[in-house]
Amino acid sequence: MSDFSQHFKKNLQSWENRTPVHIESRFYDNEKFKSTKYSLNDIERSILQDVSNKSMLHLQCHFGQDTLSLANLGAIATGVDFSPSAIKAAKELSDEINVPCRFLESNVLELNLDEEFDIVFSSYGAIGWLPDLNKWGEVIAKHLKKGGTFLLVEIHPFVSLFEGQDYFFDKDMNIEKEKGSYTDGGENIDSEFYWWNHSLTEIFVALESNGLKLQSFEEYNYTPYHVKGMVEREPGKYVLKDRKQQNLPYIFSLKATKK
Ligand SMILES: C[S@@+](CC[C@H](N)C(=O)[O-])C[C@H]1O[C@@H](n2cnc3c(N)ncnc32)[C@H](O)[C@@H]1O
């Protein structure tokens, strides 16, 4: 892998700035989470089915809401993220709601746990932070049991076009600047970060070439998150406010198994 250490450093700083804002945001509604112990959406929930007693590795777990939701459903869950503040907050949340869960700090592309899981899971806004999807596929394969399942629910790469970006990967892409984050709050934080677009082909190739076989792929014409600039078309289904065309792909889900 090329040396992306400066890129990761910049991205990590961006996440260290965002995480405290996210914990306090209405978007993540952590108070509600503490009482429901549940933050998953129907998309991932229906694909995951019964997770009880399954060993699960959650990549890029942020401050742990989804990992803890899985643990609360009976999974033996491990969440990984490179942000020290996110991992610290996740551990505190686990203690506070009394749901045991393991949280580890690591760059996902350097993860090497010497353990194999029944399920590896990652979702919503994860792979754009990764410059090398082949390495990502290798990490997933390495941490899956034979026959184990990888589930990815992600922002559809088509969305980058709405934002005036390219569709295909560009390793030399420029740094992005953002005021605030995708949640409410933190309007004054300046975020500078690198983001890499990954085409669907690139995602499929990364998994296939590391020994994963695609089992299902679905596209959704809404996002379950109320991100800035979106309106609720149906309960719990959000689309961009100012687009003439509303029947566009916002999210995709993918399930693959290790051969
Ligand atoms: C948009 S969040 C994931 C969202 C998650 N589905 C949620 O809502 O909780 C992206 C996460 O990726 C993490 N991240 C970014 N680059 C990473 C890397 N190279 N290794 C590990 N974690 C990374 C960030 O710290 C952040 O917690």
Ligand as a Chemical Component Dictionary entry (heavy atoms), coordinates in Angstrom:
data_LIG
# 
_chem_comp.id                   LIG 
_chem_comp.type                 NON-POLYMER 
_chem_comp.pdbx_formal_charge   0 
_chem_comp.three_letter_code    LIG 
# 
loop_
_chem_comp_atom.comp_id 
_chem_comp_atom.atom_id 
_chem_comp_atom.alt_atom_id 
_chem_comp_atom.type_symbol 
_chem_comp_atom.charge 
_chem_comp_atom.model_Cartn_x 
_chem_comp_atom.model_Cartn_y 
_chem_comp_atom.model_Cartn_z 
_chem_comp_atom.pdbx_ordinal 
LIG C1  C1  C 0  -19.382 7.968 9.296  1  
LIG S1  S1  S 1  -18.626 7.110 10.606 2  
LIG C2  C2  C 0  -19.327 5.535 10.575 3  
LIG C3  C3  C 0  -20.698 5.681 10.843 4  
LIG C4  C4  C 0  -21.313 4.589 11.621 5  
LIG N1  N1  N 0  -22.130 3.817 10.735 6  
LIG C5  C5  C 0  -22.161 5.254 12.675 7  
LIG O1  O1  O 0  -23.094 5.972 12.300 8  
LIG O2  O2  O -1 -21.877 5.129 13.832 9  
LIG C6  C6  C 0  -17.027 6.756 9.999  10 
LIG C7  C7  C 0  -16.100 6.209 11.076 11 
LIG O3  O3  O 0  -14.916 5.740 10.421 12 
LIG C8  C8  C 0  -13.821 5.991 11.261 13 
LIG N2  N2  N 0  -12.629 5.931 10.419 14 
LIG C9  C9  C 0  -12.286 6.746 9.392  15 
LIG N3  N3  N 0  -11.151 6.315 8.813  16 
LIG C10 C10 C 0  -10.761 5.202 9.494  17 
LIG C11 C11 C 0  -9.671  4.292 9.370  18 
LIG N4  N4  N 0  -8.748  4.457 8.426  19 
LIG N5  N5  N 0  -9.601  3.255 10.241 20 
LIG C12 C12 C 0  -10.535 3.082 11.208 21 
LIG N6  N6  N 0  -11.585 3.912 11.391 22 
LIG C13 C13 C 0  -11.698 4.959 10.523 23 
LIG C14 C14 C 0  -14.110 7.334 11.896 24 
LIG O4  O4  O 0  -13.387 7.545 13.083 25 
LIG C15 C15 C 0  -15.633 7.228 12.106 26 
LIG O5  O5  O 0  -15.915 6.776 13.393 27 
# 
loop_
_chem_comp_bond.comp_id 
_chem_comp_bond.atom_id_1 
_chem_comp_bond.atom_id_2 
_chem_comp_bond.value_order 
_chem_comp_bond.pdbx_ordinal 
LIG C1  S1  SING 1  
LIG S1  C2  SING 2  
LIG S1  C6  SING 3  
LIG C2  C3  SING 4  
LIG C3  C4  SING 5  
LIG C4  N1  SING 6  
LIG C4  C5  SING 7  
LIG C5  O1  DOUB 8  
LIG C5  O2  SING 9  
LIG C6  C7  SING 10 
LIG C7  O3  SING 11 
LIG C7  C15 SING 12 
LIG O3  C8  SING 13 
LIG C8  N2  SING 14 
LIG C8  C14 SING 15 
LIG N2  C9  SING 16 
LIG N2  C13 SING 17 
LIG C9  N3  DOUB 18 
LIG N3  C10 SING 19 
LIG C10 C11 SING 20 
LIG C10 C13 DOUB 21 
LIG C11 N4  SING 22 
LIG C11 N5  DOUB 23 
LIG N5  C12 SING 24 
LIG C12 N6  DOUB 25 
LIG N6  C13 SING 26 
LIG C14 O4  SING 27 
LIG C14 C15 SING 28 
LIG C15 O5  SING 29 
# 
